[in-house]
Amino acid sequence: MTLVTVTNLSVAYGAHVVLRDVELAVSSGEIVTIVGPNGSGKTSLLRAIIGASPPAKGSVQLKPGLKIGYVPQRLHIDPTLPITVERFMRLTAPVDRRGCRDALDAVGMPDLLTRQMSQLSGGQFQRVLLARALINAPDILLLDEATQGLDQPGSAAFYRQIETVREQTGCAVLMISHDLHVVMSASDRVVCLNGHVCCQGTPAVVASAPEYRALFGAGTGGALALYRHDHDHHHDTRPKAAE
Ligand SMILES: Nc1ncnc2c1ncn2[C@@H]1O[C@H](COP(=O)(O)OP(=O)(O)OP(=O)(O)O)[C@@H](O)[C@H]1O
């Protein structure tokens, strides 16, 4: 069943059009990763899906009654503010201690309930955000660079957790990531965005591409050259060798 259908979507901030003619559909249980260079409109697309950026053109259709869990790119909590994990989780959701504990269990952090938010490591903090997003049993999780600031093993562990959550709850996942090499194995589909969808494919297609090895150490520019697809246009960000 299709949960999210984005049709011919354009998003603009004033006269600045940042997304043009984007088509995207996410089905139940699917893990879809959006990659693309800085400023390519990834966050704007997620914001359009949650209704925070009205379309300049086109539409976003959500399955009626769709429950969305959103994990933001970053969330700053004043380190001098005394707030436990439980209180933090209950700020935005009507949930009891049991519900908080279950959500923390689901992200593999059952013992954090009484800890201070300020005492958490980066990885623990992100998992608490994930747990908070899971409280209402969402049909789809939207993650905006949820592993920002984590090291590679931390990111890999986080994405494994996402896969586990998907297996256990059946929720779909639409996430933005720059960690292509870690995220690929966890994704059913990778969508490359650069103001529009320039290409997409399964990780298997990506992994079997000869250019795949160029990813490691090649940065985002290399990553964008990886996908097997037919280009009928050019991007300044594409390395010359990929032309
Ligand atoms: N609220 C806003 N007002 C005006 N311009 C904005 C706003 N939010 C984003 N933009 C612009 O829209 C473009 C796309 O931004 P967006 O945050 O969607 O990109 P992104 O791909 O998520 O980038 P990054 O990888 O750096 O997070 C950028 O040029 C950005 O400056």
The ligand as a MOL file (V3000), in Angstrom:
LIG
                    3D

  0  0  0     0  0            999 V3000
M  V30 BEGIN CTAB
M  V30 COUNTS 31 33 0 0 0
M  V30 BEGIN ATOM
M  V30 1 N 13.1760 28.5790 5.3120 0
M  V30 2 C 13.9100 28.8470 4.2130 0
M  V30 3 N 13.8690 30.0650 3.6260 0
M  V30 4 C 14.5830 30.3240 2.5250 0
M  V30 5 N 15.3850 29.4430 1.8990 0
M  V30 6 C 15.4690 28.2080 2.4390 0
M  V30 7 C 14.7400 27.8420 3.6250 0
M  V30 8 N 15.0190 26.5580 3.9160 0
M  V30 9 C 15.8820 26.1310 2.9620 0
M  V30 10 N 16.1560 27.1220 2.0810 0
M  V30 11 C 17.0090 27.0200 0.8970 0
M  V30 12 O 16.5110 25.9410 0.1100 0
M  V30 13 C 17.5820 25.2210 -0.4670 0
M  V30 14 C 17.4060 23.7560 -0.1040 0
M  V30 15 O 17.5980 23.6330 1.2950 0
M  V30 16 P 17.3880 22.2350 2.0430 0
M  V30 17 O 17.6340 22.4820 3.4900 0
M  V30 18 O 16.1020 21.6600 1.6370 0
M  V30 19 O 18.5820 21.3790 1.4030 0
M  V30 20 P 19.2770 20.0520 1.9230 0
M  V30 21 O 19.5090 19.2110 0.7190 0
M  V30 22 O 18.4870 19.4460 3.0300 0
M  V30 23 O 20.6580 20.6220 2.4550 0
M  V30 24 P 21.7030 20.0450 3.5470 0
M  V30 25 O 22.2720 18.7620 2.9910 0
M  V30 26 O 22.7290 21.1200 3.6210 0
M  V30 27 O 20.9480 19.8500 4.8390 0
M  V30 28 C 18.8620 25.8510 0.0360 0
M  V30 29 O 19.3430 26.7110 -0.9750 0
M  V30 30 C 18.4220 26.6250 1.2490 0
M  V30 31 O 19.2270 27.7870 1.4320 0
M  V30 END ATOM
M  V30 BEGIN BOND
M  V30 1 1 1 2
M  V30 2 1 2 3
M  V30 3 2 2 7
M  V30 4 2 3 4
M  V30 5 1 4 5
M  V30 6 2 5 6
M  V30 7 1 6 7
M  V30 8 1 6 10
M  V30 9 1 7 8
M  V30 10 2 8 9
M  V30 11 1 9 10
M  V30 12 1 10 11
M  V30 13 1 11 12
M  V30 14 1 11 30
M  V30 15 1 12 13
M  V30 16 1 13 14
M  V30 17 1 13 28
M  V30 18 1 14 15
M  V30 19 1 15 16
M  V30 20 2 16 17
M  V30 21 1 16 18
M  V30 22 1 16 19
M  V30 23 1 19 20
M  V30 24 2 20 21
M  V30 25 1 20 22
M  V30 26 1 20 23
M  V30 27 1 23 24
M  V30 28 2 24 25
M  V30 29 1 24 26
M  V30 30 1 24 27
M  V30 31 1 28 29
M  V30 32 1 28 30
M  V30 33 1 30 31
M  V30 END BOND
M  V30 END CTAB
M  END
